[in-house]
Amino acid sequence: MSGWKLTLKQAPRLRVDLRSLSPAALAGLSAGAVAKLGVWHGKESLALAELFTIAPHTDDELRFEGDLSHCDRIGWQLGGGRIRIEGPAGDYLGAGMSAGEIIASGHAGLLAACEMSGGRLDIGGNAGDFAASPLPGSMDGMRGGALLVRGSVGARFGDRMRRGSALVFGDAGDFLASRMVAGTIAVAGRVGAHAAHGMRRGTVVLASATPTPLPTFAETVYDFGVIWALLSRDLARAGGPFAALVAARPRRLVGDLASDGKGELLLVNP
């Protein structure tokens, strides 16, 4: 399968919904057929060629170039293949994806990786509020796969997360891992207020300055050295600020006891 490169001609006036574009959907189509595909620009359907310059390229991927900060749902429910974004992306990046890979060099908008269940999403910049959380009106957050945010994230990151791993190289906003059910979240930078509020299960690794934990978390003396050795080596593969975790000896707190939770906060001293 040959790949396609879509270069945005100019910043759109309204939000653009790109959920219909995926490597599988474009496979085997001619350049003319790709150009005629319809995408929503606000409430109007436009041919793809009205917004993008379309060209084939040798890499086996779907590539977007330009300022796509007004382009939403890139990689929506992606089931395979690779999408590369050279520039910022809009809201719902990788939401509902179950397999494949999305690599974005810039920032992402709101609700990135919502209800993601598999695959790998790598965001080179920041991600907005509610990343790795439920879609609006839903109950389950991220359900699997791997999410890497190489910048910072907004509020409610990992809300109701159920499975998978999510790494933040920068800072995180308020209510990190709120109501978390399972999975692993690691944050290299600072975190806002109310981290792990209502957490039920799962693991949150805080690898920078230790915050003041919620009073509903209790420190334990449980020997988790073997588990930490395995987890820290896995996180260290991401490199950067996580590479030094294998030499750390974190404190372990459990909770949120206010919600009968059995999750854990691993606080790594700087």
Secondary structure, 3 states (H helix, E strand, C coil): CCEEEEEECCCCCCCEECCCCCHHHHCCCCHHHHHHCEEEECCEEEEHHHHEEEEEECCCCEEEECCECCEECCCCCCEEEEEEEECCECCCCCCCCCEEEEEECCCECCCCCCCCEEEEEEECCCECCCCCCCCCCCCCCCEEEEEEECCCECCCCCCCCCEEEEEECCCECCCCCCCCCCCEEEECCCECCCCCCCCCCCEEEECCCCCCCCCCCEECCCCCHHHHHHHHHHHHCCCHHHHHHHHCCCEEEEECHHHCCCEEEEECCC
